[in-house]
Amino acid sequence: MNWDRSQFKFDTNPALKRFERWMTDRGYRAASIDDYLKAVGLYLRTLETITPSIEDAKEYHSNMAASNLARATVNIRRAALIAFYKSQGLELELPYLKPNNQIPYFFDENDVAAILNSCTNFKHYVMLNLIFHCMLRVSDLCNLEDGDIDLRTLALRIRDGKGGKSAPLPIPPNAFFIFLLL
């Protein structure tokens, strides 16, 4: 393996800056912009060009679909590629990979208890309790501030949640003890 940093001298920055500006001007969310920039940056570095052809994109997508990548990952990168080419005034059509219809694994009561009992850090214990009891996504937890917790009404205010939406979220009565610990 070559660990020499000179192999990473290919500069994708100008193309990515233009793409970022294009997405910002069209109102893309910050999280989407970050994801798309990472996906397109990987694509450009893989091809070692800032002007790949539509055929390059189709072959890249085909290789991703044939790899062990999750279908959701391939679909996010697909959307990023389509947006990237659209930013250049080009039309790119790539097939959407239908998600696997597998039933997701959910933690049962014993799994949650084992996870919480393994916590040795109080802050981590409280964070995991909030995630499990209030069914928060990690990004929702990270966006919480002191003013987002209303103990009078037992509600959390989620800001910029999924899809950029904000909403109040009830705190289950059995999770109220978490806030007493704070």
Secondary structure, DSSP 8 states (H G I E B T S, - for coil): ----GGGG----HHHHHHHHHHHHHTT--HHHHHHHHHHHHHHHHHHT-SS--HHHHHHHHHHHHHTT--HHHHHHHHHHHHHHHHHTT-------------------HHHHHHHHHT--SHHHHHHHHHHHHHT--HHHHHH--GGGEETTTTEEEE-S-GGG--EEEE--GGGHHHHHH-
